[in-house]
Amino acid sequence: CISATFLVEPYLYLDAGSEPIEITGSTQVSNLGTIEAAPLITVHGNGSGEIHINNKTIHLTGLSSHLTIDSQLLHVHKDGLPAGRVMSGEFPVLEEGTNIISFSGGITKLSLTPRWREL
């Protein structure tokens, strides 16, 4: 007799959250799901900067060209190579409802794939 345990995410992902949103300045993004979303964010720029999502701040140092923050996998990388030392702060989430997003410093734009989801 063999016992198996399966780990399955309880989420349904919405197609509307699979396309990246290009953010070039302060903006508002409305979460279309029914639970917070764990986005995929590609940060473009050089040097140091900050990303502000609602009342939380992510600090980046040593940014060179671009960097990817994957909140679902809790992973920061550049072209697949680990780059976690560049980021400090909690992995960003997009809350239910309206989210206010801005950035400062050496960041020039964000490419945000929201990954809207429902239970």
KEMARDREN-585908 format. One record per atom (N, C-alpha, C): atom name; chain; z negated, y negated, x. Coordinates in nm, 3 decimals. Layout:
mardo:pafi:up:north:east
CA:A:Z:Y:X
...
//
This chain:
mardo:pafi:up:north:east
N:A:0.000:0.117:0.085
CA:A:0.000:0.000:0.000
C:A:0.000:-0.123:0.089
N:A:0.091:-0.215:0.062
CA:A:0.103:-0.338:0.140
C:A:0.067:-0.456:0.050
N:A:-0.015:-0.544:0.105
CA:A:-0.053:-0.665:0.033
C:A:0.021:-0.784:0.095
N:A:0.079:-0.867:0.011
CA:A:0.150:-0.985:0.061
C:A:0.102:-1.109:-0.013
N:A:0.087:-1.217:0.062
CA:A:0.049:-1.345:0.004
C:A:0.163:-1.442:0.026
N:A:0.207:-1.506:-0.079
CA:A:0.315:-1.604:-0.070
C:A:0.259:-1.743:-0.092
N:A:0.301:-1.836:-0.008
CA:A:0.263:-1.975:-0.023
C:A:0.384:-2.050:-0.077
N:A:0.372:-2.102:-0.197
CA:A:0.483:-2.169:-0.263
C:A:0.438:-2.310:-0.300
N:A:0.521:-2.409:-0.271
CA:A:0.490:-2.545:-0.313
C:A:0.504:-2.554:-0.464
N:A:0.411:-2.622:-0.529
CA:A:0.417:-2.632:-0.675
C:A:0.507:-2.746:-0.723
N:A:0.583:-2.809:-0.633
CA:A:0.658:-2.929:-0.668
C:A:0.802:-2.900:-0.710
N:A:0.850:-2.985:-0.799
CA:A:0.991:-2.991:-0.834
C:A:1.042:-3.121:-0.773
N:A:1.142:-3.112:-0.686
CA:A:1.196:-3.231:-0.620
C:A:1.312:-3.287:-0.702
N:A:1.312:-3.418:-0.722
CA:A:1.415:-3.485:-0.799
C:A:1.535:-3.517:-0.712
N:A:1.656:-3.494:-0.764
CA:A:1.778:-3.525:-0.689
C:A:1.783:-3.672:-0.648
N:A:1.729:-3.760:-0.732
CA:A:1.731:-3.904:-0.704
C:A:1.656:-3.939:-0.575
N:A:1.568:-3.852:-0.529
CA:A:1.490:-3.879:-0.408
C:A:1.547:-3.819:-0.282
N:A:1.667:-3.762:-0.291
CA:A:1.725:-3.696:-0.174
C:A:1.819:-3.785:-0.094
N:A:1.851:-3.901:-0.148
CA:A:1.941:-3.995:-0.079
C:A:1.860:-4.103:-0.008
N:A:1.894:-4.135:0.117
CA:A:1.819:-4.238:0.189
C:A:1.841:-4.378:0.130
N:A:1.736:-4.457:0.135
CA:A:1.739:-4.597:0.094
C:A:1.729:-4.680:0.221
N:A:1.824:-4.770:0.244
CA:A:1.820:-4.855:0.363
C:A:1.738:-4.979:0.331
N:A:1.637:-5.005:0.412
CA:A:1.547:-5.118:0.392
C:A:1.561:-5.212:0.512
N:A:1.602:-5.335:0.484
CA:A:1.624:-5.432:0.592
C:A:1.526:-5.549:0.585
N:A:1.437:-5.548:0.490
CA:A:1.336:-5.652:0.475
C:A:1.231:-5.607:0.376
N:A:1.140:-5.695:0.342
CA:A:1.035:-5.662:0.246
C:A:1.097:-5.625:0.112
N:A:1.049:-5.516:0.052
CA:A:1.107:-5.469:-0.073
C:A:1.003:-5.391:-0.154
N:A:1.039:-5.360:-0.276
CA:A:0.959:-5.274:-0.362
C:A:1.040:-5.151:-0.397
N:A:0.976:-5.035:-0.394
CA:A:1.041:-4.909:-0.428
C:A:0.956:-4.842:-0.535
N:A:1.019:-4.803:-0.645
CA:A:0.945:-4.738:-0.754
C:A:0.957:-4.586:-0.744
N:A:0.842:-4.520:-0.740
CA:A:0.836:-4.375:-0.734
C:A:0.879:-4.319:-0.869
N:A:0.986:-4.242:-0.872
CA:A:1.038:-4.185:-0.996
C:A:0.970:-4.055:-1.036
N:A:0.886:-4.003:-0.947
CA:A:0.817:-3.877:-0.975
C:A:0.684:-3.899:-1.046
N:A:0.609:-3.791:-1.060
CA:A:0.479:-3.797:-1.129
C:A:0.362:-3.775:-1.034
N:A:0.391:-3.771:-0.905
CA:A:0.288:-3.750:-0.803
C:A:0.335:-3.822:-0.677
N:A:0.243:-3.851:-0.586
CA:A:0.283:-3.920:-0.464
C:A:0.388:-3.841:-0.389
N:A:0.475:-3.914:-0.319
CA:A:0.585:-3.852:-0.245
C:A:0.558:-3.862:-0.095
N:A:0.604:-3.763:-0.020
CA:A:0.591:-3.758:0.125
C:A:0.729:-3.786:0.186
N:A:0.758:-3.912:0.218
CA:A:0.894:-3.949:0.258
C:A:0.932:-3.908:0.400
N:A:1.063:-3.913:0.423
CA:A:1.122:-3.900:0.555
C:A:1.171:-4.040:0.590
N:A:1.120:-4.097:0.700
CA:A:1.155:-4.234:0.736
C:A:1.213:-4.237:0.876
N:A:1.334:-4.293:0.890
CA:A:1.390:-4.319:1.021
C:A:1.371:-4.467:1.048
N:A:1.302:-4.497:1.157
CA:A:1.270:-4.633:1.196
C:A:1.368:-4.675:1.305
N:A:1.430:-4.790:1.289
CA:A:1.524:-4.843:1.388
C:A:1.465:-4.968:1.452
N:A:1.481:-4.980:1.584
CA:A:1.431:-5.098:1.654
C:A:1.389:-5.065:1.795
N:A:1.325:-5.161:1.860
CA:A:1.280:-5.146:1.998
C:A:1.144:-5.212:2.017
N:A:1.064:-5.157:2.107
CA:A:0.934:-5.214:2.138
C:A:0.826:-5.168:2.043
N:A:0.742:-5.261:2.001
CA:A:0.630:-5.231:1.912
C:A:0.653:-5.294:1.776
N:A:0.593:-5.235:1.675
CA:A:0.605:-5.290:1.541
C:A:0.511:-5.219:1.446
N:A:0.511:-5.268:1.323
CA:A:0.426:-5.211:1.220
C:A:0.507:-5.190:1.092
N:A:0.475:-5.081:1.022
CA:A:0.530:-5.055:0.889
C:A:0.414:-5.069:0.792
N:A:0.436:-5.145:0.685
CA:A:0.332:-5.166:0.584
C:A:0.381:-5.105:0.453
N:A:0.305:-5.010:0.401
CA:A:0.334:-4.951:0.271
C:A:0.208:-4.968:0.187
N:A:0.221:-5.053:0.086
CA:A:0.107:-5.092:0.003
C:A:-0.001:-5.150:0.094
N:A:-0.119:-5.095:0.097
CA:A:-0.226:-5.152:0.179
C:A:-0.251:-5.071:0.307
N:A:-0.156:-4.989:0.346
CA:A:-0.172:-4.908:0.468
C:A:-0.070:-4.951:0.574
N:A:-0.111:-4.943:0.701
CA:A:-0.027:-4.987:0.811
C:A:-0.009:-4.874:0.911
N:A:0.115:-4.857:0.957
CA:A:0.148:-4.761:1.062
C:A:0.189:-4.842:1.184
N:A:0.126:-4.816:1.297
CA:A:0.155:-4.889:1.420
C:A:0.248:-4.804:1.507
N:A:0.352:-4.867:1.561
CA:A:0.445:-4.798:1.651
C:A:0.452:-4.874:1.783
N:A:0.447:-4.801:1.892
CA:A:0.461:-4.861:2.025
C:A:0.564:-4.780:2.104
N:A:0.637:-4.846:2.191
CA:A:0.734:-4.776:2.274
C:A:0.855:-4.727:2.197
N:A:0.887:-4.794:2.087
CA:A:1.004:-4.757:2.007
C:A:1.130:-4.790:2.086
N:A:1.220:-4.693:2.093
CA:A:1.345:-4.711:2.166
C:A:1.460:-4.660:2.080
N:A:1.531:-4.751:2.016
CA:A:1.646:-4.721:1.933
C:A:1.606:-4.673:1.793
N:A:1.549:-4.552:1.782
CA:A:1.510:-4.498:1.652
C:A:1.403:-4.391:1.669
N:A:1.341:-4.358:1.556
CA:A:1.232:-4.261:1.553
C:A:1.224:-4.208:1.411
N:A:1.193:-4.081:1.393
CA:A:1.182:-4.023:1.259
C:A:1.038:-3.983:1.231
N:A:0.988:-4.027:1.115
CA:A:0.854:-3.992:1.068
C:A:0.871:-3.903:0.946
N:A:0.826:-3.779:0.955
CA:A:0.837:-3.684:0.845
C:A:0.698:-3.660:0.786
N:A:0.670:-3.724:0.675
CA:A:0.536:-3.713:0.613
C:A:0.511:-3.577:0.550
N:A:0.616:-3.506:0.517
CA:A:0.600:-3.373:0.457
C:A:0.556:-3.272:0.564
N:A:0.620:-3.277:0.680
CA:A:0.587:-3.185:0.788
C:A:0.478:-3.238:0.882
N:A:0.437:-3.365:0.860
CA:A:0.340:-3.432:0.948
C:A:0.389:-3.427:1.092
N:A:0.511:-3.476:1.112
CA:A:0.578:-3.466:1.242
C:A:0.651:-3.597:1.273
N:A:0.638:-3.643:1.396
CA:A:0.711:-3.761:1.444
C:A:0.800:-3.714:1.558
N:A:0.930:-3.749:1.549
CA:A:1.021:-3.704:1.655
C:A:1.135:-3.803:1.675
N:A:1.198:-3.791:1.790
CA:A:1.321:-3.864:1.820
C:A:1.423:-3.760:1.860
N:A:1.526:-3.747:1.779
CA:A:1.632:-3.648:1.803
C:A:1.576:-3.507:1.821
N:A:1.474:-3.473:1.744
CA:A:1.416:-3.339:1.748
C:A:1.308:-3.319:1.853
N:A:1.289:-3.415:1.943
CA:A:1.186:-3.403:2.046
C:A:1.058:-3.472:2.000
N:A:0.941:-3.410:2.019
CA:A:0.816:-3.468:1.972
C:A:0.794:-3.610:2.026
N:A:0.747:-3.698:1.938
CA:A:0.722:-3.837:1.976
C:A:0.597:-3.890:1.905
N:A:0.501:-3.804:1.883
CA:A:0.381:-3.841:1.809
C:A:0.298:-3.949:1.875
N:A:0.308:-3.966:2.005
CA:A:0.230:-4.068:2.075
C:A:0.275:-4.209:2.043
N:A:0.394:-4.222:1.988
CA:A:0.449:-4.353:1.954
C:A:0.382:-4.410:1.828
N:A:0.334:-4.323:1.739
CA:A:0.278:-4.365:1.611
C:A:0.127:-4.351:1.607
N:A:0.062:-4.451:1.544
CA:A:-0.080:-4.437:1.512
C:A:-0.099:-4.484:1.368
N:A:-0.190:-4.419:1.300
CA:A:-0.211:-4.444:1.158
C:A:-0.181:-4.317:1.081
N:A:-0.209:-4.322:0.952
CA:A:-0.184:-4.206:0.867
C:A:-0.036:-4.193:0.834
N:A:0.008:-4.071:0.809
CA:A:0.145:-4.050:0.765
C:A:0.163:-4.119:0.630
N:A:0.273:-4.189:0.612
CA:A:0.292:-4.266:0.489
C:A:0.318:-4.178:0.368
N:A:0.270:-4.225:0.252
CA:A:0.301:-4.164:0.124
C:A:0.346:-4.275:0.029
N:A:0.427:-4.238:-0.067
CA:A:0.470:-4.331:-0.170
C:A:0.395:-4.296:-0.298
N:A:0.308:-4.385:-0.340
CA:A:0.224:-4.360:-0.455
C:A:0.304:-4.363:-0.584
N:A:0.244:-4.312:-0.691
CA:A:0.308:-4.322:-0.823
C:A:0.325:-4.469:-0.856
N:A:0.435:-4.503:-0.921
CA:A:0.460:-4.642:-0.959
C:A:0.527:-4.720:-0.847
N:A:0.498:-4.850:-0.839
CA:A:0.564:-4.940:-0.744
C:A:0.496:-4.938:-0.608
N:A:0.576:-4.932:-0.502
CA:A:0.529:-4.935:-0.364
C:A:0.591:-5.056:-0.295
N:A:0.508:-5.135:-0.228
CA:A:0.555:-5.252:-0.155
C:A:0.570:-5.211:-0.009
N:A:0.692:-5.228:0.045
CA:A:0.723:-5.184:0.181
C:A:0.773:-5.303:0.261
N:A:0.719:-5.319:0.382
CA:A:0.767:-5.423:0.474
C:A:0.746:-5.372:0.616
N:A:0.802:-5.444:0.711
CA:A:0.783:-5.408:0.852
C:A:0.785:-5.536:0.934
N:A:0.736:-5.525:1.058
CA:A:0.730:-5.642:1.145
C:A:0.747:-5.598:1.290
N:A:0.752:-5.695:1.379
CA:A:0.766:-5.667:1.522
C:A:0.907:-5.630:1.558
N:A:0.923:-5.533:1.645
CA:A:1.054:-5.493:1.696
C:A:1.133:-5.402:1.604
N:A:1.085:-5.377:1.483
CA:A:1.156:-5.291:1.388
C:A:1.264:-5.373:1.318
N:A:1.386:-5.320:1.313
CA:A:1.497:-5.392:1.252
C:A:1.534:-5.338:1.114
N:A:1.511:-5.210:1.088
CA:A:1.537:-5.153:0.955
C:A:1.473:-5.016:0.943
N:A:1.461:-4.971:0.818
CA:A:1.410:-4.838:0.786
C:A:1.513:-4.767:0.701
N:A:1.528:-4.638:0.723
CA:A:1.608:-4.554:0.636
C:A:1.509:-4.455:0.574
N:A:1.479:-4.473:0.444
CA:A:1.373:-4.400:0.378
C:A:1.431:-4.302:0.277
N:A:1.408:-4.174:0.299
CA:A:1.443:-4.070:0.200
C:A:1.313:-4.039:0.126
N:A:1.301:-4.083:0.000
CA:A:1.171:-4.079:-0.067
C:A:1.118:-3.941:-0.105
N:A:1.204:-3.847:-0.136
CA:A:1.161:-3.713:-0.178
C:A:1.072:-3.719:-0.302
N:A:1.119:-3.786:-0.407
CA:A:1.042:-3.792:-0.531
C:A:1.013:-3.651:-0.579
N:A:0.894:-3.631:-0.632
CA:A:0.857:-3.496:-0.678
C:A:0.767:-3.501:-0.800
N:A:0.767:-3.390:-0.872
CA:A:0.683:-3.372:-0.990
C:A:0.609:-3.241:-0.978
N:A:0.498:-3.231:-1.050
CA:A:0.424:-3.104:-1.053
C:A:0.484:-3.014:-1.158
//
